[in-house]
């Protein structure tokens, strides 16, 4: 009796497994929109690592370019975007001089400050004769 029940159970498991596989050639469903590249903490935008994000007054809003390159980008690392990044609401990718991408918020490229050491630091606000500012939503 046990062998019959075990055989019936195995057979039904096999049928369920086979019926749940699909041979459809239909494309997979679309992926949901990517989450925002940054969040808000204490009234300012922060990156995925919770470090404060900054904007630079010398960047032309909406130009799709960053003027902070070379040594500037060493001190003010750009908020990196993946190569295939697409605009998401107020967020857009900017192509940098070196070909990499960075995120911009409302057309303003975003950066971190190398001298901020922990989440919540905002020591770059007002730097370079007040040309650098914390990014606000």
Backbone torsions as a table, in degrees:
resi	resn	phi	psi	omega
1	UNK	NA	-41.9	-179.9
2	UNK	-62.3	-40.1	179.7
3	UNK	-64.1	-38.3	-179.5
4	UNK	-66.6	-45.2	179.1
5	UNK	-63.8	-42.3	179.0
6	UNK	-63.2	-42.3	178.5
7	UNK	-64.0	-42.4	179.1
8	UNK	-64.4	-40.9	179.0
9	UNK	-64.1	-45.4	177.9
10	UNK	-63.2	-41.8	179.8
11	UNK	-63.9	-43.0	-179.5
12	UNK	-68.6	-36.1	176.8
13	UNK	-63.4	-42.0	178.7
14	UNK	-62.0	-44.4	-180.0
15	UNK	-64.6	-40.6	178.1
16	UNK	-64.1	-43.9	-179.9
17	UNK	-62.8	-41.8	-179.3
18	UNK	-68.9	-37.0	-177.7
19	UNK	-73.6	-19.8	-178.4
20	UNK	-88.2	-9.9	177.2
21	UNK	-81.6	149.3	-176.9
22	UNK	-119.1	141.1	175.8
23	UNK	-111.1	14.8	-179.0
24	UNK	-67.5	141.6	175.6
25	UNK	-96.1	11.2	-179.6
26	UNK	-66.3	146.0	178.5
27	UNK	-68.2	156.8	179.0
28	UNK	-65.5	158.2	178.7
29	UNK	-64.0	153.2	-179.1
30	UNK	-64.3	147.6	177.9
31	UNK	-75.2	149.8	176.8
32	UNK	-70.7	160.6	-178.7
33	UNK	-58.2	143.7	179.0
34	UNK	-65.3	149.4	176.8
35	UNK	-68.8	163.2	178.3
36	UNK	-58.3	141.9	179.2
37	UNK	-70.0	-11.5	-178.9
38	UNK	-146.5	167.1	176.8
39	UNK	-129.8	178.5	179.7
40	UNK	-108.7	133.4	176.9
41	UNK	-139.1	122.7	-179.8
42	UNK	54.2	37.0	175.4
43	UNK	82.6	2.9	177.7
44	UNK	-126.7	157.6	177.0
45	UNK	-75.0	140.1	176.4
46	UNK	-130.9	150.0	179.1
47	UNK	-77.7	-179.1	-179.7
48	UNK	-57.2	-26.0	178.3
49	UNK	-90.5	9.5	179.1
50	UNK	69.8	13.6	177.4
51	UNK	-85.0	143.6	-178.1
52	UNK	-58.1	139.9	176.1
53	UNK	-105.1	149.5	-176.0
54	UNK	-129.3	157.9	171.0
55	UNK	-119.1	155.5	-175.6
56	UNK	-118.7	124.3	-176.9
57	UNK	-60.8	-24.7	-178.4
58	UNK	-77.9	-13.9	173.8
59	UNK	-73.6	135.2	177.7
60	UNK	-84.2	119.2	-177.5
61	UNK	-58.5	129.4	176.5
62	UNK	79.2	3.1	-177.3
63	UNK	-76.6	-17.9	-176.9
64	UNK	76.4	14.0	-179.3
65	UNK	-130.6	155.6	172.4
66	UNK	-113.3	135.1	175.9
67	UNK	-95.7	-0.4	179.6
68	UNK	-95.2	99.0	-178.6
69	UNK	-131.6	171.9	177.3
70	UNK	60.7	-128.6	-178.8
71	UNK	-60.0	-37.5	177.9
72	UNK	-56.8	-46.3	-178.4
73	UNK	-71.0	-20.5	173.8
74	UNK	-70.3	-42.5	178.9
75	UNK	-78.1	-31.9	-177.8
76	UNK	-123.7	75.2	-177.1
77	UNK	-59.3	131.3	178.5
78	UNK	-66.1	149.9	172.6
79	UNK	-74.8	102.8	-172.9
80	UNK	-65.0	139.1	173.9
81	UNK	-117.5	147.5	177.2
82	UNK	-64.6	155.2	-178.1
83	UNK	-54.0	-35.5	-178.7
84	UNK	-95.5	19.1	-176.6
85	UNK	-59.1	140.0	177.4
86	UNK	-119.0	153.7	177.0
87	UNK	-57.2	142.3	178.2
88	UNK	-134.0	103.7	-179.4
89	UNK	52.9	-117.1	-178.2
90	UNK	-82.7	1.9	-176.6
91	UNK	-101.8	137.7	177.4
92	UNK	-143.8	148.0	176.0
93	UNK	-81.9	145.1	177.4
94	UNK	-118.6	134.0	176.2
95	UNK	-89.4	123.4	-178.0
96	UNK	-84.6	166.8	-180.0
97	UNK	-56.4	-32.2	-179.7
98	UNK	-85.7	4.0	177.8
99	UNK	91.6	-11.5	177.9
100	UNK	-77.1	168.8	-179.2
101	UNK	-111.6	150.9	172.8
102	UNK	-139.2	157.0	179.9
103	UNK	-84.0	144.4	171.2
104	UNK	-122.3	146.0	176.7
105	UNK	-115.3	121.6	-176.2
106	UNK	51.1	41.8	175.5
107	UNK	82.2	1.8	-179.0
108	UNK	-108.6	116.9	177.8
109	UNK	-56.2	144.9	-176.9
110	UNK	-112.1	145.0	-176.6
111	UNK	-138.9	160.4	165.9
112	UNK	-105.3	175.6	179.4
113	UNK	-119.8	123.9	-174.2
114	UNK	-58.5	-25.4	-177.5
115	UNK	-88.8	-6.4	170.1
116	UNK	-73.5	128.8	-174.4
117	UNK	-108.3	-16.9	-178.7
118	UNK	-148.1	157.3	177.2
119	UNK	-52.4	138.0	-179.3
120	UNK	96.5	-21.0	175.4
121	UNK	-64.0	142.8	176.4
122	UNK	-142.6	44.9	-174.8
123	UNK	-71.9	-11.4	179.3
124	UNK	-87.0	-10.3	-178.1
125	UNK	-63.6	123.0	179.1
126	UNK	89.9	0.3	-179.2
127	UNK	-66.1	160.8	178.1
128	UNK	54.2	60.5	179.5
129	UNK	55.5	42.5	176.6
130	UNK	67.3	29.5	178.4
131	UNK	-88.4	-16.0	-179.8
132	UNK	-110.2	135.7	-178.1
133	UNK	-137.5	149.5	172.3
134	UNK	-62.6	142.6	179.2
135	UNK	-81.8	130.4	-178.5
136	UNK	-117.1	145.9	179.9
137	UNK	-70.8	NA	NA
